[in-house]
Amino acid sequence: MTRLLASVTDCPEAETAIAAGADIIDLKDPSRGALGALPLDAIRSIVQQVAGRRPVSATIGDLPSDPGLMTDAIRATAATRVDYVKVGFFTTENLGDCQRAIAPLSRGRSVVAVLFADLSPPLEDLAGFAGAGFAGVMLDTADKSRGGLTAHASLGDLRAFVDQARALGLLCGLAGALRIDDIPALLGLAPDYLGFRGALCRSDQRQERVDPLRLLAVRRAIDRVPARAA
């Protein structure tokens, strides 16, 4: 079953997402980049507000591929008691070093690697993430102004990504300026979750507030289309 991940910025948006039936509450600051991080105090407040009603994920920010910076940010974000820590890999530089540095942290934390379809992602190296103990992988887009996920990856490429992740025992998510019209085709690939921000907001602008009616429309669209049998 494909779940709905809704990205929110504060406690009121988290409550809106829960009320509309979001399955995962994802914490990020869209004004600070593709995976802009909220302040740690804000993350703690939202985690306390959600109070276990939904799993909560949080991004560590648009960081360079530096093992030290990444591991420090993972530790700090995980200490807020989120369920998943999302780490963006914007380049293949130092990829192996970063995976090896994160591996010890993944034993007690659920770390999700985020790759970017518009930045020549290392899709052939998903085994490296599995070997380092990552809980999952997500395919997103870095530059939302250049089109959504399906503008940068064919359905065949996305199917291969989902199937490879599943074979490796990784959770798998698809995101990146997704719209309601994308849902039927993407559900046919049976990812574990689809991630939304812009489509949930007023005027389709990810830096605007989440609109309850838009979120409910996405929830209903996911529920309406039967996914491919796994």
ZADO-1210 file (C-alpha; in nm, 4 decimals, padded with zeros to 6 digits):
<atoms>
<atom x="00.0000" y="00.0000" z="00.0000" code="MET" pos="1"/>
<atom x="00.1363" y="00.3392" z="-00.0989" code="THR" pos="2"/>
<atom x="00.1253" y="00.5969" z="00.1778" code="ARG" pos="3"/>
<atom x="00.0945" y="00.9745" z="00.1642" code="LEU" pos="4"/>
<atom x="00.3870" y="01.1789" z="00.2972" code="LEU" pos="5"/>
<atom x="00.2942" y="01.5420" z="00.3595" code="ALA" pos="6"/>
<atom x="00.5701" y="01.7980" z="00.4170" code="SER" pos="7"/>
<atom x="00.4839" y="02.0582" z="00.6806" code="VAL" pos="8"/>
<atom x="00.6602" y="02.3470" z="00.8483" code="THR" pos="9"/>
<atom x="00.4925" y="02.3857" z="01.1880" code="ASP" pos="10"/>
<atom x="00.2422" y="02.2455" z="01.4365" code="CYS" pos="11"/>
<atom x="-00.0739" y="02.3857" z="01.2711" code="PRO" pos="12"/>
<atom x="00.0260" y="02.2378" z="00.9350" code="GLU" pos="13"/>
<atom x="00.1015" y="01.9057" z="01.1041" code="ALA" pos="14"/>
<atom x="-00.2490" y="01.9034" z="01.2536" code="GLU" pos="15"/>
<atom x="-00.3970" y="01.9842" z="00.9123" code="THR" pos="16"/>
<atom x="-00.2050" y="01.6948" z="00.7586" code="ALA" pos="17"/>
<atom x="-00.3169" y="01.4498" z="01.0262" code="ILE" pos="18"/>
<atom x="-00.6794" y="01.5581" z="00.9961" code="ALA" pos="19"/>
<atom x="-00.6696" y="01.5079" z="00.6184" code="ALA" pos="20"/>
<atom x="-00.5289" y="01.1574" z="00.6507" code="GLY" pos="21"/>
<atom x="-00.1575" y="01.1963" z="00.5772" code="ALA" pos="22"/>
<atom x="00.0322" y="00.8806" z="00.6722" code="ASP" pos="23"/>
<atom x="00.3731" y="01.0387" z="00.7357" code="ILE" pos="24"/>
<atom x="00.4410" y="01.3899" z="00.8650" code="ILE" pos="25"/>
<atom x="00.7566" y="01.5240" z="00.7025" code="ASP" pos="26"/>
<atom x="00.9310" y="01.8277" z="00.8504" code="LEU" pos="27"/>
<atom x="01.1194" y="02.0716" z="00.6305" code="LYS" pos="28"/>
<atom x="01.1632" y="02.4423" z="00.5557" code="ASP" pos="29"/>
<atom x="01.0898" y="02.4971" z="00.1825" code="PRO" pos="30"/>
<atom x="01.2375" y="02.8471" z="00.1975" code="SER" pos="31"/>
<atom x="01.5811" y="02.6976" z="00.2658" code="ARG" pos="32"/>
<atom x="01.6111" y="02.4636" z="-00.0302" code="GLY" pos="33"/>
<atom x="01.4972" y="02.1246" z="-00.1533" code="ALA" pos="34"/>
<atom x="01.5602" y="01.9679" z="00.1890" code="LEU" pos="35"/>
<atom x="01.5775" y="02.2807" z="00.4009" code="GLY" pos="36"/>
<atom x="01.5927" y="02.1941" z="00.7688" code="ALA" pos="37"/>
<atom x="01.3693" y="02.3385" z="01.0378" code="LEU" pos="38"/>
<atom x="01.5348" y="02.4545" z="01.3606" code="PRO" pos="39"/>
<atom x="01.5800" y="02.1683" z="01.6045" code="LEU" pos="40"/>
<atom x="01.3515" y="02.3318" z="01.8613" code="ASP" pos="41"/>
<atom x="01.0757" y="02.3527" z="01.5987" code="ALA" pos="42"/>
<atom x="01.1220" y="01.9854" z="01.5128" code="ILE" pos="43"/>
<atom x="01.0950" y="01.8911" z="01.8814" code="ARG" pos="44"/>
<atom x="00.7765" y="02.0935" z="01.9188" code="SER" pos="45"/>
<atom x="00.6120" y="01.9256" z="01.6203" code="ILE" pos="46"/>
<atom x="00.7179" y="01.5782" z="01.7376" code="VAL" pos="47"/>
<atom x="00.5613" y="01.6521" z="02.0755" code="GLN" pos="48"/>
<atom x="00.2473" y="01.7842" z="01.9068" code="GLN" pos="49"/>
<atom x="00.2097" y="01.4781" z="01.6833" code="VAL" pos="50"/>
<atom x="00.2624" y="01.2611" z="01.9909" code="ALA" pos="51"/>
<atom x="00.2970" y="00.9325" z="01.8040" code="GLY" pos="52"/>
<atom x="-00.0219" y="00.9676" z="01.6016" code="ARG" pos="53"/>
<atom x="00.1827" y="00.9442" z="01.2824" code="ARG" pos="54"/>
<atom x="00.5455" y="00.8637" z="01.1995" code="PRO" pos="55"/>
<atom x="00.7507" y="01.1819" z="01.1647" code="VAL" pos="56"/>
<atom x="01.0458" y="01.2393" z="00.9326" code="SER" pos="57"/>
<atom x="01.2759" y="01.5407" z="00.9187" code="ALA" pos="58"/>
<atom x="01.5405" y="01.6646" z="00.6795" code="THR" pos="59"/>
<atom x="01.8914" y="01.7677" z="00.7851" code="ILE" pos="60"/>
<atom x="01.9226" y="02.0477" z="00.5272" code="GLY" pos="61"/>
<atom x="02.0916" y="02.0966" z="00.1912" code="ASP" pos="62"/>
<atom x="02.4371" y="01.9972" z="00.3120" code="LEU" pos="63"/>
<atom x="02.7516" y="01.9309" z="00.1066" code="PRO" pos="64"/>
<atom x="02.8742" y="01.5722" z="00.0831" code="SER" pos="65"/>
<atom x="03.0928" y="01.5993" z="00.3894" code="ASP" pos="66"/>
<atom x="03.0902" y="01.2966" z="00.6232" code="PRO" pos="67"/>
<atom x="03.1464" y="01.5058" z="00.9348" code="GLY" pos="68"/>
<atom x="02.8734" y="01.7594" z="00.8606" code="LEU" pos="69"/>
<atom x="02.6267" y="01.4876" z="00.7683" code="MET" pos="70"/>
<atom x="02.6874" y="01.2699" z="01.0732" code="THR" pos="71"/>
<atom x="02.6670" y="01.5671" z="01.3107" code="ASP" pos="72"/>
<atom x="02.3362" y="01.6735" z="01.1547" code="ALA" pos="73"/>
<atom x="02.1970" y="01.3188" z="01.1679" code="ILE" pos="74"/>
<atom x="02.2803" y="01.2880" z="01.5376" code="ARG" pos="75"/>
<atom x="02.1250" y="01.6240" z="01.6192" code="ALA" pos="76"/>
<atom x="01.8083" y="01.5591" z="01.4186" code="THR" pos="77"/>
<atom x="01.7657" y="01.2055" z="01.5502" code="ALA" pos="78"/>
<atom x="01.7925" y="01.3427" z="01.9060" code="ALA" pos="79"/>
<atom x="01.4606" y="01.5262" z="01.8494" code="THR" pos="80"/>
<atom x="01.2986" y="01.1792" z="01.8442" code="ARG" pos="81"/>
<atom x="01.1768" y="01.1843" z="01.4854" code="VAL" pos="82"/>
<atom x="01.1138" y="00.8416" z="01.3345" code="ASP" pos="83"/>
<atom x="01.3131" y="00.9009" z="01.0146" code="TYR" pos="84"/>
<atom x="01.6065" y="01.1281" z="00.9341" code="VAL" pos="85"/>
<atom x="01.6290" y="01.2269" z="00.5657" code="LYS" pos="86"/>
<atom x="01.9733" y="01.2921" z="00.4184" code="VAL" pos="87"/>
<atom x="02.0155" y="01.4479" z="00.0740" code="GLY" pos="88"/>
<atom x="02.2893" y="01.3352" z="-00.1653" code="PHE" pos="89"/>
<atom x="02.3186" y="01.6140" z="-00.4220" code="PHE" pos="90"/>
<atom x="02.6380" y="01.4773" z="-00.5767" code="THR" pos="91"/>
<atom x="02.8337" y="01.1539" z="-00.5951" code="THR" pos="92"/>
<atom x="03.1369" y="01.3287" z="-00.4452" code="GLU" pos="93"/>
<atom x="03.2527" y="01.1489" z="-00.1299" code="ASN" pos="94"/>
<atom x="02.9536" y="00.9147" z="-00.1611" code="LEU" pos="95"/>
<atom x="03.1361" y="00.6080" z="-00.0324" code="GLY" pos="96"/>
<atom x="03.2963" y="00.8044" z="00.2530" code="ASP" pos="97"/>
<atom x="02.9574" y="00.9425" z="00.3551" code="CYS" pos="98"/>
<atom x="02.7935" y="00.6008" z="00.3457" code="GLN" pos="99"/>
<atom x="03.0687" y="00.4521" z="00.5606" code="ARG" pos="100"/>
<atom x="03.0498" y="00.7389" z="00.8106" code="ALA" pos="101"/>
<atom x="02.6707" y="00.7108" z="00.8390" code="ILE" pos="102"/>
<atom x="02.6684" y="00.3303" z="00.8693" code="ALA" pos="103"/>
<atom x="02.7361" y="00.3205" z="01.2475" code="PRO" pos="104"/>
<atom x="02.4601" y="00.5770" z="01.3069" code="LEU" pos="105"/>
<atom x="02.2054" y="00.3782" z="01.1093" code="SER" pos="106"/>
<atom x="02.2141" y="00.0923" z="01.3586" code="ARG" pos="107"/>
<atom x="02.0038" y="00.2845" z="01.6069" code="GLY" pos="108"/>
<atom x="01.8339" y="00.5310" z="01.3742" code="ARG" pos="109"/>
<atom x="01.6184" y="00.5090" z="01.0613" code="SER" pos="110"/>
<atom x="01.8077" y="00.7088" z="00.7991" code="VAL" pos="111"/>
<atom x="01.6612" y="00.7691" z="00.4535" code="VAL" pos="112"/>
<atom x="01.8802" y="00.8707" z="00.1597" code="ALA" pos="113"/>
<atom x="01.7291" y="01.1281" z="-00.0761" code="VAL" pos="114"/>
<atom x="01.8557" y="01.1302" z="-00.4341" code="LEU" pos="115"/>
<atom x="01.7671" y="01.3849" z="-00.7010" code="PHE" pos="116"/>
<atom x="01.6445" y="01.2897" z="-01.0463" code="ALA" pos="117"/>
<atom x="01.7587" y="01.6217" z="-01.1961" code="ASP" pos="118"/>
<atom x="02.1180" y="01.5823" z="-01.0686" code="LEU" pos="119"/>
<atom x="02.2318" y="01.2550" z="-01.2277" code="SER" pos="120"/>
<atom x="02.1729" y="01.0483" z="-00.9141" code="PRO" pos="121"/>
<atom x="02.3749" y="00.7329" z="-00.8348" code="PRO" pos="122"/>
<atom x="02.0818" y="00.5000" z="-00.8921" code="LEU" pos="123"/>
<atom x="02.3178" y="00.2133" z="-00.9628" code="GLU" pos="124"/>
<atom x="02.4526" y="00.2421" z="-00.6065" code="ASP" pos="125"/>
<atom x="02.1376" y="00.1702" z="-00.4069" code="LEU" pos="126"/>
<atom x="02.3120" y="-00.1412" z="-00.2784" code="ALA" pos="127"/>
<atom x="02.5652" y="00.0885" z="-00.1131" code="GLY" pos="128"/>
<atom x="02.2891" y="00.2516" z="00.0906" code="PHE" pos="129"/>
<atom x="02.1448" y="-00.0852" z="00.1880" code="ALA" pos="130"/>
<atom x="02.4893" y="-00.2055" z="00.2895" code="GLY" pos="131"/>
<atom x="02.5370" y="00.1011" z="00.5078" code="ALA" pos="132"/>
<atom x="02.2144" y="00.0242" z="00.6935" code="GLY" pos="133"/>
<atom x="01.9928" y="00.2962" z="00.5514" code="PHE" pos="134"/>
<atom x="01.6237" y="00.2323" z="00.6143" code="ALA" pos="135"/>
<atom x="01.5125" y="00.3666" z="00.2784" code="GLY" pos="136"/>
<atom x="01.5753" y="00.5714" z="-00.0330" code="VAL" pos="137"/>
<atom x="01.3738" y="00.8485" z="-00.1910" code="MET" pos="138"/>
<atom x="01.3911" y="00.9961" z="-00.5403" code="LEU" pos="139"/>
<atom x="01.3122" y="01.3681" z="-00.5446" code="ASP" pos="140"/>
<atom x="01.4054" y="01.6777" z="-00.7465" code="THR" pos="141"/>
<atom x="01.6426" y="01.9523" z="-00.6345" code="ALA" pos="142"/>
<atom x="01.5201" y="02.2401" z="-00.8529" code="ASP" pos="143"/>
<atom x="01.1413" y="02.2519" z="-00.8371" code="LYS" pos="144"/>
<atom x="01.1283" y="02.5224" z="-01.1057" code="SER" pos="145"/>
<atom x="01.2581" y="02.2809" z="-01.3706" code="ARG" pos="146"/>
<atom x="00.9594" y="02.0482" z="-01.3611" code="GLY" pos="147"/>
<atom x="00.8470" y="01.7597" z="-01.1494" code="GLY" pos="148"/>
<atom x="00.9863" y="01.4128" z="-01.1049" code="LEU" pos="149"/>
<atom x="00.8373" y="01.2698" z="-01.4231" code="THR" pos="150"/>
<atom x="01.0062" y="01.5448" z="-01.6281" code="ALA" pos="151"/>
<atom x="01.3432" y="01.4024" z="-01.5285" code="HIS" pos="152"/>
<atom x="01.2778" y="01.0279" z="-01.5025" code="ALA" pos="153"/>
<atom x="01.0721" y="00.7994" z="-01.7238" code="SER" pos="154"/>
<atom x="00.8211" y="00.5587" z="-01.5738" code="LEU" pos="155"/>
<atom x="01.0610" y="00.2803" z="-01.6712" code="GLY" pos="156"/>
<atom x="01.3418" y="00.4439" z="-01.4737" code="ASP" pos="157"/>
<atom x="01.1126" y="00.4962" z="-01.1758" code="LEU" pos="158"/>
<atom x="00.9916" y="00.1370" z="-01.1890" code="ARG" pos="159"/>
<atom x="01.3532" y="00.0166" z="-01.1885" code="ALA" pos="160"/>
<atom x="01.4274" y="00.2394" z="-00.8886" code="PHE" pos="161"/>
<atom x="01.1295" y="00.1105" z="-00.6913" code="VAL" pos="162"/>
<atom x="01.1916" y="-00.2531" z="-00.7803" code="ASP" pos="163"/>
<atom x="01.5632" y="-00.2298" z="-00.6948" code="GLN" pos="164"/>
<atom x="01.4860" y="-00.0686" z="-00.3587" code="ALA" pos="165"/>
<atom x="01.2331" y="-00.3377" z="-00.2786" code="ARG" pos="166"/>
<atom x="01.4783" y="-00.6139" z="-00.3719" code="ALA" pos="167"/>
<atom x="01.7325" y="-00.4606" z="-00.1324" code="LEU" pos="168"/>
<atom x="01.4802" y="-00.4385" z="00.1515" code="GLY" pos="169"/>
<atom x="01.4729" y="-00.0572" z="00.1465" code="LEU" pos="170"/>
<atom x="01.1699" y="00.1619" z="00.1962" code="LEU" pos="171"/>
<atom x="01.1095" y="00.3557" z="-00.1221" code="CYS" pos="172"/>
<atom x="00.9577" y="00.6985" z="-00.1802" code="GLY" pos="173"/>
<atom x="00.8917" y="00.9190" z="-00.4821" code="LEU" pos="174"/>
<atom x="00.8572" y="01.2967" z="-00.4625" code="ALA" pos="175"/>
<atom x="00.9556" y="01.6110" z="-00.6478" code="GLY" pos="176"/>
<atom x="00.6901" y="01.8697" z="-00.7400" code="ALA" pos="177"/>
<atom x="00.4331" y="01.5913" z="-00.7793" code="LEU" pos="178"/>
<atom x="00.0796" y="01.6817" z="-00.8848" code="ARG" pos="179"/>
<atom x="-00.2523" y="01.5012" z="-00.8525" code="ILE" pos="180"/>
<atom x="-00.2314" y="01.4042" z="-01.2209" code="ASP" pos="181"/>
<atom x="00.0900" y="01.2099" z="-01.1466" code="ASP" pos="182"/>
<atom x="-00.0744" y="00.9866" z="-00.8878" code="ILE" pos="183"/>
<atom x="-00.2346" y="00.7133" z="-01.1052" code="PRO" pos="184"/>
<atom x="00.0848" y="00.6320" z="-01.2960" code="ALA" pos="185"/>
<atom x="00.3072" y="00.6456" z="-00.9870" code="LEU" pos="186"/>
<atom x="00.0750" y="00.4278" z="-00.7814" code="LEU" pos="187"/>
<atom x="00.1108" y="00.1679" z="-01.0549" code="GLY" pos="188"/>
<atom x="00.4778" y="00.1402" z="-00.9529" code="LEU" pos="189"/>
<atom x="00.3786" y="00.0630" z="-00.5916" code="ALA" pos="190"/>
<atom x="00.6294" y="00.2800" z="-00.4027" code="PRO" pos="191"/>
<atom x="00.6010" y="00.2757" z="-00.0250" code="ASP" pos="192"/>
<atom x="00.5090" y="00.6431" z="-00.0227" code="TYR" pos="193"/>
<atom x="00.4512" y="00.9486" z="-00.2404" code="LEU" pos="194"/>
<atom x="00.5730" y="01.2827" z="-00.1054" code="GLY" pos="195"/>
<atom x="00.3960" y="01.6152" z="-00.1562" code="PHE" pos="196"/>
<atom x="00.4452" y="01.9779" z="-00.0625" code="ARG" pos="197"/>
<atom x="00.3698" y="02.2197" z="-00.3482" code="GLY" pos="198"/>
<atom x="00.0506" y="02.0418" z="-00.4556" code="ALA" pos="199"/>
<atom x="-00.0787" y="02.0769" z="-00.0989" code="LEU" pos="200"/>
<atom x="-00.0250" y="02.4522" z="-00.0837" code="CYS" pos="201"/>
<atom x="-00.2130" y="02.7572" z="-00.1998" code="ARG" pos="202"/>
<atom x="-00.1369" y="02.8461" z="-00.5633" code="SER" pos="203"/>
<atom x="00.0855" y="02.5348" z="-00.5886" code="ASP" pos="204"/>
<atom x="00.3626" y="02.7331" z="-00.4195" code="GLN" pos="205"/>
<atom x="00.5584" y="02.5220" z="-00.1720" code="ARG" pos="206"/>
<atom x="00.6438" y="02.8241" z="00.0436" code="GLN" pos="207"/>
<atom x="00.2750" y="02.9045" z="00.0952" code="GLU" pos="208"/>
<atom x="00.0613" y="02.7455" z="00.3660" code="ARG" pos="209"/>
<atom x="-00.0816" y="02.3952" z="00.3356" code="VAL" pos="210"/>
<atom x="-00.4426" y="02.4107" z="00.2157" code="ASP" pos="211"/>
<atom x="-00.6668" y="02.1502" z="00.3880" code="PRO" pos="212"/>
<atom x="-00.8811" y="02.1035" z="00.0782" code="LEU" pos="213"/>
<atom x="-00.5803" y="02.0443" z="-00.1464" code="ARG" pos="214"/>
<atom x="-00.4377" y="01.7934" z="00.0971" code="LEU" pos="215"/>
<atom x="-00.7696" y="01.6133" z="00.1186" code="LEU" pos="216"/>
<atom x="-00.7890" y="01.6011" z="-00.2628" code="ALA" pos="217"/>
<atom x="-00.4461" y="01.4330" z="-00.2795" code="VAL" pos="218"/>
<atom x="-00.5499" y="01.1875" z="-00.0063" code="ARG" pos="219"/>
<atom x="-00.8629" y="01.0945" z="-00.1987" code="ARG" pos="220"/>
<atom x="-00.6725" y="01.0607" z="-00.5264" code="ALA" pos="221"/>
<atom x="-00.4327" y="00.8111" z="-00.3678" code="ILE" pos="222"/>
<atom x="-00.7207" y="00.6156" z="-00.2150" code="ASP" pos="223"/>
<atom x="-00.9127" y="00.6120" z="-00.5432" code="ARG" pos="224"/>
<atom x="-00.6525" y="00.4308" z="-00.7565" code="VAL" pos="225"/>
<atom x="-00.5632" y="00.0683" z="-00.6765" code="PRO" pos="226"/>
<atom x="-00.1877" y="00.0195" z="-00.6681" code="ALA" pos="227"/>
<atom x="-00.0032" y="-00.2584" z="-00.8473" code="ARG" pos="228"/>
<atom x="00.0105" y="-00.5780" z="-00.6465" code="ALA" pos="229"/>
<atom x="00.3527" y="-00.6099" z="-00.4893" code="ALA" pos="230"/>
</atoms>
